[in-house]
Every structure is written in structure tokens, then in C-alpha cells.
Amino acid sequence: MKALDYTALTLVIIGAVNWGLIGFFQFDLVAALFGGMDSLISRVVYALVGLSGIYTLTLYGKINSDMVMGRQH
């Protein structure tokens, strides 16, 4: 499960950096690397980033349960 957490977090960070580049410079790094927004690979990356964002919502529950139990990582 820890590998999935790290993978999801990495994809969320990639998405955040990509959105920052779009916001500041109007540059879509994912599209530039994988052949445009309409390419299959870009769409897969966008989908994985989105799913990772949804998955990382579960980390709130893990953080909360760790705090209640007095555990720290």
C-alpha cells in the first residue's frame, strides 16, 4: 500500500507542477512531452493524475487515524 501512496503522490505532484506551468507560462509540459493534449499517452497521464488526486483524498483518513492512535511516520 505504501508504494501506491508514493506513486499517487508523485503523480499528484507532476499534475501540480504541470498546472503551475500552465498558469504561469501557458506551457503544458505533459502535452509537450507526449505529443499534444489529444494524444493517447497525454490523456492516460492526465487520467492517472486525476485518479491519483482522488486516491490521495484517502490520505486524510490515514493522517487522522495515525494522529488518533498517536503514531508518527
Predicted model as a PDB file, atoms N, CA, C, CB and O in Angstrom, pLDDT in the B-factor column:
MODEL        1                                                                  
ATOM      1  N   MET A   1       0.820  -1.188   0.000  1.00 76.00           N  
ATOM      2  CA  MET A   1       0.000   0.000   0.000  1.00 76.00           C  
ATOM      3  C   MET A   1       0.869   1.259   0.000  1.00 76.00           C  
ATOM      4  CB  MET A   1      -0.936  -0.006   1.203  1.00 76.00           C  
ATOM      5  O   MET A   1       0.493   2.279  -0.577  1.00 76.00           O  
ATOM      6  N   LYS A   2       2.021   1.182   0.643  1.00 86.00           N  
ATOM      7  CA  LYS A   2       2.903   2.338   0.693  1.00 86.00           C  
ATOM      8  C   LYS A   2       3.399   2.716  -0.706  1.00 86.00           C  
ATOM      9  CB  LYS A   2       4.090   2.056   1.618  1.00 86.00           C  
ATOM     10  O   LYS A   2       3.538   3.902  -1.007  1.00 86.00           O  
ATOM     11  N   ALA A   3       3.666   1.726  -1.562  1.00 92.00           N  
ATOM     12  CA  ALA A   3       4.114   2.003  -2.932  1.00 92.00           C  
ATOM     13  C   ALA A   3       3.023   2.740  -3.699  1.00 92.00           C  
ATOM     14  CB  ALA A   3       4.493   0.691  -3.663  1.00 92.00           C  
ATOM     15  O   ALA A   3       3.315   3.658  -4.466  1.00 92.00           O  
ATOM     16  N   LEU A   4       1.775   2.345  -3.498  1.00 92.00           N  
ATOM     17  CA  LEU A   4       0.663   3.026  -4.159  1.00 92.00           C  
ATOM     18  C   LEU A   4       0.551   4.467  -3.671  1.00 92.00           C  
ATOM     19  CB  LEU A   4      -0.657   2.273  -3.908  1.00 92.00           C  
ATOM     20  O   LEU A   4       0.294   5.373  -4.463  1.00 92.00           O  
ATOM     21  N   ASP A   5       0.743   4.682  -2.376  1.00 90.00           N  
ATOM     22  CA  ASP A   5       0.713   6.041  -1.830  1.00 90.00           C  
ATOM     23  C   ASP A   5       1.786   6.913  -2.470  1.00 90.00           C  
ATOM     24  CB  ASP A   5       0.902   6.011  -0.309  1.00 90.00           C  
ATOM     25  O   ASP A   5       1.511   8.045  -2.868  1.00 90.00           O  
ATOM     26  N   TYR A   6       3.005   6.394  -2.572  1.00 92.00           N  
ATOM     27  CA  TYR A   6       4.097   7.167  -3.162  1.00 92.00           C  
ATOM     28  C   TYR A   6       3.876   7.415  -4.652  1.00 92.00           C  
ATOM     29  CB  TYR A   6       5.424   6.448  -2.950  1.00 92.00           C  
ATOM     30  O   TYR A   6       4.174   8.498  -5.155  1.00 92.00           O  
ATOM     31  N   THR A   7       3.356   6.420  -5.351  1.00 94.00           N  
ATOM     32  CA  THR A   7       3.076   6.583  -6.776  1.00 94.00           C  
ATOM     33  C   THR A   7       2.009   7.653  -6.991  1.00 94.00           C  
ATOM     34  CB  THR A   7       2.625   5.247  -7.395  1.00 94.00           C  
ATOM     35  O   THR A   7       2.158   8.530  -7.841  1.00 94.00           O  
ATOM     36  N   ALA A   8       0.939   7.569  -6.214  1.00 94.00           N  
ATOM     37  CA  ALA A   8      -0.138   8.552  -6.331  1.00 94.00           C  
ATOM     38  C   ALA A   8       0.362   9.946  -5.985  1.00 94.00           C  
ATOM     39  CB  ALA A   8      -1.313   8.175  -5.423  1.00 94.00           C  
ATOM     40  O   ALA A   8       0.034  10.913  -6.673  1.00 94.00           O  
ATOM     41  N   LEU A   9       1.147  10.054  -4.931  1.00 93.00           N  
ATOM     42  CA  LEU A   9       1.677  11.358  -4.538  1.00 93.00           C  
ATOM     43  C   LEU A   9       2.584  11.928  -5.623  1.00 93.00           C  
ATOM     44  CB  LEU A   9       2.443  11.247  -3.215  1.00 93.00           C  
ATOM     45  O   LEU A   9       2.529  13.125  -5.905  1.00 93.00           O  
ATOM     46  N   THR A  10       3.402  11.103  -6.224  1.00 95.00           N  
ATOM     47  CA  THR A  10       4.275  11.541  -7.313  1.00 95.00           C  
ATOM     48  C   THR A  10       3.464  12.064  -8.491  1.00 95.00           C  
ATOM     49  CB  THR A  10       5.178  10.393  -7.767  1.00 95.00           C  
ATOM     50  O   THR A  10       3.792  13.102  -9.066  1.00 95.00           O  
ATOM     51  N   LEU A  11       2.403  11.340  -8.847  1.00 96.00           N  
ATOM     52  CA  LEU A  11       1.560  11.784  -9.962  1.00 96.00           C  
ATOM     53  C   LEU A  11       0.826  13.082  -9.635  1.00 96.00           C  
ATOM     54  CB  LEU A  11       0.550  10.697 -10.323  1.00 96.00           C  
ATOM     55  O   LEU A  11       0.647  13.931 -10.508  1.00 96.00           O  
ATOM     56  N   VAL A  12       0.406  13.237  -8.393  1.00 96.00           N  
ATOM     57  CA  VAL A  12      -0.250  14.486  -7.992  1.00 96.00           C  
ATOM     58  C   VAL A  12       0.739  15.649  -8.072  1.00 96.00           C  
ATOM     59  CB  VAL A  12      -0.828  14.366  -6.556  1.00 96.00           C  
ATOM     60  O   VAL A  12       0.368  16.746  -8.491  1.00 96.00           O  
ATOM     61  N   ILE A  13       1.971  15.425  -7.682  1.00 96.00           N  
ATOM     62  CA  ILE A  13       2.993  16.469  -7.779  1.00 96.00           C  
ATOM     63  C   ILE A  13       3.256  16.824  -9.237  1.00 96.00           C  
ATOM     64  CB  ILE A  13       4.297  16.016  -7.097  1.00 96.00           C  
ATOM     65  O   ILE A  13       3.385  18.001  -9.574  1.00 96.00           O  
ATOM     66  N   ILE A  14       3.337  15.822 -10.101  1.00 96.00           N  
ATOM     67  CA  ILE A  14       3.505  16.080 -11.533  1.00 96.00           C  
ATOM     68  C   ILE A  14       2.354  16.932 -12.045  1.00 96.00           C  
ATOM     69  CB  ILE A  14       3.589  14.755 -12.325  1.00 96.00           C  
ATOM     70  O   ILE A  14       2.566  17.891 -12.788  1.00 96.00           O  
ATOM     71  N   GLY A  15       1.139  16.583 -11.649  1.00 96.00           N  
ATOM     72  CA  GLY A  15      -0.020  17.363 -12.062  1.00 96.00           C  
ATOM     73  C   GLY A  15       0.028  18.789 -11.547  1.00 96.00           C  
ATOM     74  O   GLY A  15      -0.311  19.726 -12.270  1.00 96.00           O  
ATOM     75  N   ALA A  16       0.446  18.957 -10.304  1.00 97.00           N  
ATOM     76  CA  ALA A  16       0.531  20.298  -9.729  1.00 97.00           C  
ATOM     77  C   ALA A  16       1.578  21.145 -10.450  1.00 97.00           C  
ATOM     78  CB  ALA A  16       0.860  20.215  -8.236  1.00 97.00           C  
ATOM     79  O   ALA A  16       1.345  22.319 -10.739  1.00 97.00           O  
ATOM     80  N   VAL A  17       2.723  20.546 -10.736  1.00 97.00           N  
ATOM     81  CA  VAL A  17       3.770  21.269 -11.475  1.00 97.00           C  
ATOM     82  C   VAL A  17       3.261  21.633 -12.872  1.00 97.00           C  
ATOM     83  CB  VAL A  17       5.071  20.411 -11.577  1.00 97.00           C  
ATOM     84  O   VAL A  17       3.489  22.743 -13.352  1.00 97.00           O  
ATOM     85  N   ASN A  18       2.574  20.696 -13.513  1.00 97.00           N  
ATOM     86  CA  ASN A  18       2.046  20.969 -14.848  1.00 97.00           C  
ATOM     87  C   ASN A  18       1.045  22.123 -14.806  1.00 97.00           C  
ATOM     88  CB  ASN A  18       1.384  19.708 -15.432  1.00 97.00           C  
ATOM     89  O   ASN A  18       1.092  23.011 -15.657  1.00 97.00           O  
ATOM     90  N   TRP A  19       0.134  22.117 -13.819  1.00 97.00           N  
ATOM     91  CA  TRP A  19      -0.833  23.209 -13.707  1.00 97.00           C  
ATOM     92  C   TRP A  19      -0.140  24.533 -13.382  1.00 97.00           C  
ATOM     93  CB  TRP A  19      -1.877  22.886 -12.632  1.00 97.00           C  
ATOM     94  O   TRP A  19      -0.568  25.587 -13.852  1.00 97.00           O  
ATOM     95  N   GLY A  20       0.913  24.487 -12.594  1.00 97.00           N  
ATOM     96  CA  GLY A  20       1.675  25.708 -12.320  1.00 97.00           C  
ATOM     97  C   GLY A  20       2.300  26.270 -13.589  1.00 97.00           C  
ATOM     98  O   GLY A  20       2.265  27.478 -13.826  1.00 97.00           O  
ATOM     99  N   LEU A  21       2.869  25.391 -14.399  1.00 98.00           N  
ATOM    100  CA  LEU A  21       3.451  25.829 -15.674  1.00 98.00           C  
ATOM    101  C   LEU A  21       2.388  26.402 -16.606  1.00 98.00           C  
ATOM    102  CB  LEU A  21       4.169  24.662 -16.359  1.00 98.00           C  
ATOM    103  O   LEU A  21       2.635  27.379 -17.312  1.00 98.00           O  
ATOM    104  N   ILE A  22       1.215  25.794 -16.604  1.00 97.00           N  
ATOM    105  CA  ILE A  22       0.123  26.312 -17.433  1.00 97.00           C  
ATOM    106  C   ILE A  22      -0.295  27.692 -16.926  1.00 97.00           C  
ATOM    107  CB  ILE A  22      -1.090  25.336 -17.427  1.00 97.00           C  
ATOM    108  O   ILE A  22      -0.472  28.621 -17.714  1.00 97.00           O  
ATOM    109  N   GLY A  23      -0.451  27.819 -15.625  1.00 97.00           N  
ATOM    110  CA  GLY A  23      -0.889  29.085 -15.041  1.00 97.00           C  
ATOM    111  C   GLY A  23       0.101  30.221 -15.208  1.00 97.00           C  
ATOM    112  O   GLY A  23      -0.289  31.346 -15.521  1.00 97.00           O  
ATOM    113  N   PHE A  24       1.371  29.937 -15.003  1.00 98.00           N  
ATOM    114  CA  PHE A  24       2.384  30.993 -15.072  1.00 98.00           C  
ATOM    115  C   PHE A  24       2.894  31.267 -16.482  1.00 98.00           C  
ATOM    116  CB  PHE A  24       3.540  30.632 -14.197  1.00 98.00           C  
ATOM    117  O   PHE A  24       3.166  32.413 -16.839  1.00 98.00           O  
ATOM    118  N   PHE A  25       3.021  30.213 -17.277  1.00 98.00           N  
ATOM    119  CA  PHE A  25       3.688  30.364 -18.574  1.00 98.00           C  
ATOM    120  C   PHE A  25       2.875  29.899 -19.772  1.00 98.00           C  
ATOM    121  CB  PHE A  25       4.964  29.620 -18.554  1.00 98.00           C  
ATOM    122  O   PHE A  25       3.363  29.947 -20.901  1.00 98.00           O  
ATOM    123  N   GLN A  26       1.645  29.452 -19.550  1.00 97.00           N  
ATOM    124  CA  GLN A  26       0.812  28.900 -20.612  1.00 97.00           C  
ATOM    125  C   GLN A  26       1.542  27.783 -21.363  1.00 97.00           C  
ATOM    126  CB  GLN A  26       0.394  30.008 -21.585  1.00 97.00           C  
ATOM    127  O   GLN A  26       1.481  27.693 -22.590  1.00 97.00           O  
ATOM    128  N   PHE A  27       2.231  26.938 -20.597  1.00 97.00           N  
ATOM    129  CA  PHE A  27       3.002  25.832 -21.163  1.00 97.00           C  
ATOM    130  C   PHE A  27       2.549  24.530 -20.525  1.00 97.00           C  
ATOM    131  CB  PHE A  27       4.526  26.044 -20.952  1.00 97.00           C  
ATOM    132  O   PHE A  27       2.673  24.359 -19.312  1.00 97.00           O  
ATOM    133  N   ASP A  28       2.028  23.616 -21.322  1.00 97.00           N  
ATOM    134  CA  ASP A  28       1.567  22.315 -20.843  1.00 97.00           C  
ATOM    135  C   ASP A  28       2.686  21.301 -21.073  1.00 97.00           C  
ATOM    136  CB  ASP A  28       0.243  21.874 -21.567  1.00 97.00           C  
ATOM    137  O   ASP A  28       2.887  20.827 -22.191  1.00 97.00           O  
ATOM    138  N   LEU A  29       3.407  20.977 -20.006  1.00 96.00           N  
ATOM    139  CA  LEU A  29       4.555  20.082 -20.095  1.00 96.00           C  
ATOM    140  C   LEU A  29       4.151  18.678 -20.535  1.00 96.00           C  
ATOM    141  CB  LEU A  29       5.268  20.017 -18.758  1.00 96.00           C  
ATOM    142  O   LEU A  29       4.844  18.065 -21.346  1.00 96.00           O  
ATOM    143  N   VAL A  30       3.053  18.169 -20.018  1.00 96.00           N  
ATOM    144  CA  VAL A  30       2.607  16.819 -20.388  1.00 96.00           C  
ATOM    145  C   VAL A  30       2.325  16.760 -21.883  1.00 96.00           C  
ATOM    146  CB  VAL A  30       1.344  16.412 -19.583  1.00 96.00           C  
ATOM    147  O   VAL A  30       2.756  15.829 -22.564  1.00 96.00           O  
ATOM    148  N   ALA A  31       1.604  17.747 -22.391  1.00 96.00           N  
ATOM    149  CA  ALA A  31       1.294  17.788 -23.827  1.00 96.00           C  
ATOM    150  C   ALA A  31       2.570  17.925 -24.648  1.00 96.00           C  
ATOM    151  CB  ALA A  31       0.332  18.953 -24.143  1.00 96.00           C  
ATOM    152  O   ALA A  31       2.707  17.298 -25.699  1.00 96.00           O  
ATOM    153  N   ALA A  32       3.503  18.744 -24.170  1.00 97.00           N  
ATOM    154  CA  ALA A  32       4.751  18.942 -24.910  1.00 97.00           C  
ATOM    155  C   ALA A  32       5.577  17.648 -24.958  1.00 97.00           C  
ATOM    156  CB  ALA A  32       5.578  20.076 -24.266  1.00 97.00           C  
ATOM    157  O   ALA A  32       6.201  17.345 -25.974  1.00 97.00           O  
ATOM    158  N   LEU A  33       5.576  16.905 -23.879  1.00 96.00           N  
ATOM    159  CA  LEU A  33       6.374  15.672 -23.831  1.00 96.00           C  
ATOM    160  C   LEU A  33       5.749  14.523 -24.611  1.00 96.00           C  
ATOM    161  CB  LEU A  33       6.573  15.249 -22.400  1.00 96.00           C  
ATOM    162  O   LEU A  33       6.456  13.693 -25.182  1.00 96.00           O  
ATOM    163  N   PHE A  34       4.416  14.480 -24.632  1.00 96.00           N  
ATOM    164  CA  PHE A  34       3.757  13.307 -25.175  1.00 96.00           C  
ATOM    165  C   PHE A  34       2.931  13.566 -26.427  1.00 96.00           C  
ATOM    166  CB  PHE A  34       2.890  12.720 -24.143  1.00 96.00           C  
ATOM    167  O   PHE A  34       2.078  12.748 -26.772  1.00 96.00           O  
ATOM    168  N   GLY A  35       3.157  14.670 -27.111  1.00 94.00           N  
ATOM    169  CA  GLY A  35       2.545  14.858 -28.422  1.00 94.00           C  
ATOM    170  C   GLY A  35       1.215  15.571 -28.452  1.00 94.00           C  
ATOM    171  O   GLY A  35       0.393  15.290 -29.324  1.00 94.00           O  
ATOM    172  N   GLY A  36       0.978  16.468 -27.546  1.00 94.00           N  
ATOM    173  CA  GLY A  36      -0.255  17.243 -27.567  1.00 94.00           C  
ATOM    174  C   GLY A  36      -1.308  16.694 -26.623  1.00 94.00           C  
ATOM    175  O   GLY A  36      -1.231  15.557 -26.159  1.00 94.00           O  
ATOM    176  N   MET A  37      -2.293  17.537 -26.353  1.00 91.00           N  
ATOM    177  CA  MET A  37      -3.341  17.160 -25.405  1.00 91.00           C  
ATOM    178  C   MET A  37      -4.216  16.022 -25.903  1.00 91.00           C  
ATOM    179  CB  MET A  37      -4.202  18.348 -25.101  1.00 91.00           C  
ATOM    180  O   MET A  37      -4.813  15.304 -25.102  1.00 91.00           O  
ATOM    181  N   ASP A  38      -4.297  15.853 -27.202  1.00 94.00           N  
ATOM    182  CA  ASP A  38      -5.180  14.838 -27.763  1.00 94.00           C  
ATOM    183  C   ASP A  38      -4.508  13.478 -27.958  1.00 94.00           C  
ATOM    184  CB  ASP A  38      -5.716  15.318 -29.073  1.00 94.00           C  
ATOM    185  O   ASP A  38      -5.169  12.512 -28.340  1.00 94.00           O  
ATOM    186  N   SER A  39      -3.203  13.396 -27.700  1.00 96.00           N  
ATOM    187  CA  SER A  39      -2.538  12.106 -27.881  1.00 96.00           C  
ATOM    188  C   SER A  39      -2.973  11.135 -26.783  1.00 96.00           C  
ATOM    189  CB  SER A  39      -0.997  12.277 -27.874  1.00 96.00           C  
ATOM    190  O   SER A  39      -3.300  11.548 -25.670  1.00 96.00           O  
ATOM    191  N   LEU A  40      -2.974   9.866 -27.104  1.00 97.00           N  
ATOM    192  CA  LEU A  40      -3.405   8.845 -26.156  1.00 97.00           C  
ATOM    193  C   LEU A  40      -2.550   8.845 -24.892  1.00 97.00           C  
ATOM    194  CB  LEU A  40      -3.360   7.475 -26.809  1.00 97.00           C  
ATOM    195  O   LEU A  40      -3.074   8.716 -23.785  1.00 97.00           O  
ATOM    196  N   ILE A  41      -1.248   8.988 -25.054  1.00 96.00           N  
ATOM    197  CA  ILE A  41      -0.353   8.963 -23.888  1.00 96.00           C  
ATOM    198  C   ILE A  41      -0.643  10.146 -22.962  1.00 96.00           C  
ATOM    199  CB  ILE A  41       1.130   8.989 -24.339  1.00 96.00           C  
ATOM    200  O   ILE A  41      -0.688   9.980 -21.743  1.00 96.00           O  
ATOM    201  N   SER A  42      -0.840  11.336 -23.530  1.00 96.00           N  
ATOM    202  CA  SER A  42      -1.174  12.502 -22.707  1.00 96.00           C  
ATOM    203  C   SER A  42      -2.477  12.279 -21.959  1.00 96.00           C  
ATOM    204  CB  SER A  42      -1.275  13.765 -23.573  1.00 96.00           C  
ATOM    205  O   SER A  42      -2.580  12.592 -20.773  1.00 96.00           O  
ATOM    206  N   ARG A  43      -3.457  11.745 -22.641  1.00 96.00           N  
ATOM    207  CA  ARG A  43      -4.744  11.509 -21.998  1.00 96.00           C  
ATOM    208  C   ARG A  43      -4.619  10.488 -20.876  1.00 96.00           C  
ATOM    209  CB  ARG A  43      -5.772  11.039 -23.022  1.00 96.00           C  
ATOM    210  O   ARG A  43      -5.287  10.616 -19.850  1.00 96.00           O  
ATOM    211  N   VAL A  44      -3.777   9.478 -21.055  1.00 96.00           N  
ATOM    212  CA  VAL A  44      -3.546   8.493 -19.992  1.00 96.00           C  
ATOM    213  C   VAL A  44      -2.875   9.170 -18.795  1.00 96.00           C  
ATOM    214  CB  VAL A  44      -2.671   7.312 -20.512  1.00 96.00           C  
ATOM    215  O   VAL A  44      -3.263   8.937 -17.651  1.00 96.00           O  
ATOM    216  N   VAL A  45      -1.871  10.005 -19.058  1.00 96.00           N  
ATOM    217  CA  VAL A  45      -1.200  10.715 -17.965  1.00 96.00           C  
ATOM    218  C   VAL A  45      -2.188  11.608 -17.231  1.00 96.00           C  
ATOM    219  CB  VAL A  45      -0.018  11.551 -18.499  1.00 96.00           C  
ATOM    220  O   VAL A  45      -2.225  11.598 -16.001  1.00 96.00           O  
ATOM    221  N   TYR A  46      -2.990  12.382 -17.959  1.00 96.00           N  
ATOM    222  CA  TYR A  46      -3.989  13.246 -17.323  1.00 96.00           C  
ATOM    223  C   TYR A  46      -4.960  12.414 -16.478  1.00 96.00           C  
ATOM    224  CB  TYR A  46      -4.765  14.055 -18.393  1.00 96.00           C  
ATOM    225  O   TYR A  46      -5.303  12.803 -15.361  1.00 96.00           O  
ATOM    226  N   ALA A  47      -5.398  11.281 -17.005  1.00 97.00           N  
ATOM    227  CA  ALA A  47      -6.334  10.421 -16.279  1.00 97.00           C  
ATOM    228  C   ALA A  47      -5.694   9.860 -15.012  1.00 97.00           C  
ATOM    229  CB  ALA A  47      -6.813   9.273 -17.179  1.00 97.00           C  
ATOM    230  O   ALA A  47      -6.329   9.821 -13.958  1.00 97.00           O  
ATOM    231  N   LEU A  48      -4.437   9.427 -15.113  1.00 97.00           N  
ATOM    232  CA  LEU A  48      -3.745   8.885 -13.937  1.00 97.00           C  
ATOM    233  C   LEU A  48      -3.534   9.959 -12.877  1.00 97.00           C  
ATOM    234  CB  LEU A  48      -2.395   8.281 -14.342  1.00 97.00           C  
ATOM    235  O   LEU A  48      -3.659   9.684 -11.684  1.00 97.00           O  
ATOM    236  N   VAL A  49      -3.218  11.175 -13.300  1.00 97.00           N  
ATOM    237  CA  VAL A  49      -3.068  12.281 -12.353  1.00 97.00           C  
ATOM    238  C   VAL A  49      -4.405  12.535 -11.650  1.00 97.00           C  
ATOM    239  CB  VAL A  49      -2.574  13.570 -13.079  1.00 97.00           C  
ATOM    240  O   VAL A  49      -4.449  12.714 -10.433  1.00 97.00           O  
ATOM    241  N   GLY A  50      -5.478  12.550 -12.416  1.00 97.00           N  
ATOM    242  CA  GLY A  50      -6.797  12.760 -11.824  1.00 97.00           C  
ATOM    243  C   GLY A  50      -7.180  11.668 -10.845  1.00 97.00           C  
ATOM    244  O   GLY A  50      -7.668  11.956  -9.752  1.00 97.00           O  
ATOM    245  N   LEU A  51      -6.965  10.418 -11.226  1.00 97.00           N  
ATOM    246  CA  LEU A  51      -7.260   9.304 -10.322  1.00 97.00           C  
ATOM    247  C   LEU A  51      -6.385   9.354  -9.069  1.00 97.00           C  
ATOM    248  CB  LEU A  51      -7.060   7.969 -11.044  1.00 97.00           C  
ATOM    249  O   LEU A  51      -6.834   9.026  -7.971  1.00 97.00           O  
ATOM    250  N   SER A  52      -5.144   9.766  -9.249  1.00 96.00           N  
ATOM    251  CA  SER A  52      -4.244   9.885  -8.100  1.00 96.00           C  
ATOM    252  C   SER A  52      -4.715  10.969  -7.140  1.00 96.00           C  
ATOM    253  CB  SER A  52      -2.817  10.185  -8.568  1.00 96.00           C  
ATOM    254  O   SER A  52      -4.628  10.818  -5.921  1.00 96.00           O  
ATOM    255  N   GLY A  53      -5.212  12.057  -7.700  1.00 95.00           N  
ATOM    256  CA  GLY A  53      -5.756  13.119  -6.858  1.00 95.00           C  
ATOM    257  C   GLY A  53      -6.921  12.620  -6.023  1.00 95.00           C  
ATOM    258  O   GLY A  53      -7.023  12.927  -4.835  1.00 95.00           O  
ATOM    259  N   ILE A  54      -7.792  11.857  -6.644  1.00 96.00           N  
ATOM    260  CA  ILE A  54      -8.926  11.283  -5.916  1.00 96.00           C  
ATOM    261  C   ILE A  54      -8.429  10.293  -4.861  1.00 96.00           C  
ATOM    262  CB  ILE A  54      -9.905  10.585  -6.894  1.00 96.00           C  
ATOM    263  O   ILE A  54      -8.909  10.297  -3.728  1.00 96.00           O  
ATOM    264  N   TYR A  55      -7.467   9.447  -5.235  1.00 95.00           N  
ATOM    265  CA  TYR A  55      -6.932   8.469  -4.293  1.00 95.00           C  
ATOM    266  C   TYR A  55      -6.273   9.150  -3.089  1.00 95.00           C  
ATOM    267  CB  TYR A  55      -5.924   7.559  -4.997  1.00 95.00           C  
ATOM    268  O   TYR A  55      -6.426   8.687  -1.959  1.00 95.00           O  
ATOM    269  N   THR A  56      -5.548  10.238  -3.323  1.00 93.00           N  
ATOM    270  CA  THR A  56      -4.844  10.885  -2.216  1.00 93.00           C  
ATOM    271  C   THR A  56      -5.798  11.500  -1.199  1.00 93.00           C  
ATOM    272  CB  THR A  56      -3.915  11.952  -2.749  1.00 93.00           C  
ATOM    273  O   THR A  56      -5.379  11.855  -0.098  1.00 93.00           O  
ATOM    274  N   LEU A  57      -7.065  11.629  -1.550  1.00 92.00           N  
ATOM    275  CA  LEU A  57      -8.041  12.054  -0.542  1.00 92.00           C  
ATOM    276  C   LEU A  57      -8.080  11.071   0.622  1.00 92.00           C  
ATOM    277  CB  LEU A  57      -9.441  12.188  -1.167  1.00 92.00           C  
ATOM    278  O   LEU A  57      -8.378  11.459   1.751  1.00 92.00           O  
ATOM    279  N   THR A  58      -7.783   9.810   0.357  1.00 89.00           N  
ATOM    280  CA  THR A  58      -7.779   8.810   1.430  1.00 89.00           C  
ATOM    281  C   THR A  58      -6.645   9.051   2.429  1.00 89.00           C  
ATOM    282  CB  THR A  58      -7.657   7.405   0.839  1.00 89.00           C  
ATOM    283  O   THR A  58      -6.690   8.555   3.555  1.00 89.00           O  
ATOM    284  N   LEU A  59      -5.641   9.805   2.019  1.00 85.00           N  
ATOM    285  CA  LEU A  59      -4.535  10.089   2.939  1.00 85.00           C  
ATOM    286  C   LEU A  59      -4.989  10.922   4.133  1.00 85.00           C  
ATOM    287  CB  LEU A  59      -3.412  10.814   2.202  1.00 85.00           C  
ATOM    288  O   LEU A  59      -4.401  10.838   5.211  1.00 85.00           O  
ATOM    289  N   TYR A  60      -6.041  11.730   3.943  1.00 84.00           N  
ATOM    290  CA  TYR A  60      -6.584  12.478   5.074  1.00 84.00           C  
ATOM    291  C   TYR A  60      -7.043  11.522   6.178  1.00 84.00           C  
ATOM    292  CB  TYR A  60      -7.755  13.374   4.617  1.00 84.00           C  
ATOM    293  O   TYR A  60      -6.804  11.769   7.360  1.00 84.00           O  
ATOM    294  N   GLY A  61      -7.692  10.449   5.789  1.00 83.00           N  
ATOM    295  CA  GLY A  61      -8.133   9.462   6.769  1.00 83.00           C  
ATOM    296  C   GLY A  61      -6.958   8.776   7.445  1.00 83.00           C  
ATOM    297  O   GLY A  61      -7.005   8.506   8.645  1.00 83.00           O  
ATOM    298  N   LYS A  62      -5.907   8.491   6.689  1.00 80.00           N  
ATOM    299  CA  LYS A  62      -4.725   7.849   7.264  1.00 80.00           C  
ATOM    300  C   LYS A  62      -4.016   8.782   8.236  1.00 80.00           C  
ATOM    301  CB  LYS A  62      -3.760   7.410   6.157  1.00 80.00           C  
ATOM    302  O   LYS A  62      -3.577   8.356   9.304  1.00 80.00           O  
ATOM    303  N   ILE A  63      -3.904  10.048   7.869  1.00 73.00           N  
ATOM    304  CA  ILE A  63      -3.263  11.022   8.758  1.00 73.00           C  
ATOM    305  C   ILE A  63      -4.075  11.144  10.041  1.00 73.00           C  
ATOM    306  CB  ILE A  63      -3.125  12.410   8.062  1.00 73.00           C  
ATOM    307  O   ILE A  63      -3.516  11.139  11.138  1.00 73.00           O  
ATOM    308  N   ASN A  64      -5.381  11.252   9.904  1.00 71.00           N  
ATOM    309  CA  ASN A  64      -6.250  11.398  11.063  1.00 71.00           C  
ATOM    310  C   ASN A  64      -6.168  10.185  11.976  1.00 71.00           C  
ATOM    311  CB  ASN A  64      -7.684  11.619  10.621  1.00 71.00           C  
ATOM    312  O   ASN A  64      -6.080  10.339  13.194  1.00 71.00           O  
ATOM    313  N   SER A  65      -6.195   8.976  11.409  1.00 74.00           N  
ATOM    314  CA  SER A  65      -6.147   7.771  12.240  1.00 74.00           C  
ATOM    315  C   SER A  65      -4.783   7.634  12.924  1.00 74.00           C  
ATOM    316  CB  SER A  65      -6.442   6.518  11.388  1.00 74.00           C  
ATOM    317  O   SER A  65      -4.701   7.162  14.058  1.00 74.00           O  
ATOM    318  N   ASP A  66      -3.720   8.045  12.239  1.00 69.00           N  
ATOM    319  CA  ASP A  66      -2.396   7.998  12.857  1.00 69.00           C  
ATOM    320  C   ASP A  66      -2.313   8.975  14.035  1.00 69.00           C  
ATOM    321  CB  ASP A  66      -1.305   8.322  11.814  1.00 69.00           C  
ATOM    322  O   ASP A  66      -1.698   8.670  15.057  1.00 69.00           O  
ATOM    323  N   MET A  67      -2.928  10.138  13.888  1.00 66.00           N  
ATOM    324  CA  MET A  67      -2.901  11.124  14.980  1.00 66.00           C  
ATOM    325  C   MET A  67      -3.713  10.638  16.164  1.00 66.00           C  
ATOM    326  CB  MET A  67      -3.437  12.481  14.502  1.00 66.00           C  
ATOM    327  O   MET A  67      -3.314  10.840  17.311  1.00 66.00           O  
ATOM    328  N   VAL A  68      -4.842  10.004  15.906  1.00 69.00           N  
ATOM    329  CA  VAL A  68      -5.692   9.490  16.988  1.00 69.00           C  
ATOM    330  C   VAL A  68      -4.970   8.380  17.737  1.00 69.00           C  
ATOM    331  CB  VAL A  68      -7.041   8.972  16.432  1.00 69.00           C  
ATOM    332  O   VAL A  68      -5.046   8.304  18.964  1.00 69.00           O  
ATOM    333  N   MET A  69      -4.269   7.517  17.004  1.00 69.00           N  
ATOM    334  CA  MET A  69      -3.567   6.396  17.611  1.00 69.00           C  
ATOM    335  C   MET A  69      -2.210   6.813  18.175  1.00 69.00           C  
ATOM    336  CB  MET A  69      -3.387   5.283  16.594  1.00 69.00           C  
ATOM    337  O   MET A  69      -1.555   6.008  18.836  1.00 69.00           O  
ATOM    338  N   GLY A  70      -1.774   8.042  17.934  1.00 67.00           N  
ATOM    339  CA  GLY A  70      -0.503   8.519  18.449  1.00 67.00           C  
ATOM    340  C   GLY A  70       0.696   8.034  17.674  1.00 67.00           C  
ATOM    341  O   GLY A  70       1.824   8.100  18.162  1.00 67.00           O  
ATOM    342  N   ARG A  71       0.457   7.531  16.433  1.00 65.00           N  
ATOM    343  CA  ARG A  71       1.565   7.037  15.589  1.00 65.00           C  
ATOM    344  C   ARG A  71       2.092   8.171  14.730  1.00 65.00           C  
ATOM    345  CB  ARG A  71       1.104   5.848  14.690  1.00 65.00           C  
ATOM    346  O   ARG A  71       1.347   9.057  14.311  1.00 65.00           O  
ATOM    347  N   GLN A  72       3.388   8.124  14.477  1.00 60.00           N  
ATOM    348  CA  GLN A  72       4.015   9.044  13.545  1.00 60.00           C  
ATOM    349  C   GLN A  72       4.920   8.256  12.626  1.00 60.00           C  
ATOM    350  CB  GLN A  72       4.803  10.148  14.285  1.00 60.00           C  
ATOM    351  O   GLN A  72       5.507   7.251  13.026  1.00 60.00           O  
ATOM    352  N   HIS A  73       5.032   8.728  11.356  1.00 55.00           N  
ATOM    353  CA  HIS A  73       5.889   8.030  10.384  1.00 55.00           C  
ATOM    354  C   HIS A  73       7.200   8.726  10.262  1.00 55.00           C  
ATOM    355  CB  HIS A  73       5.224   7.939   9.018  1.00 55.00           C  
ATOM    356  O   HIS A  73       8.059   8.293   9.494  1.00 55.00           O  
TER     357      HIS A  73                                                      
ENDMDL                                                                          
END                                                                             
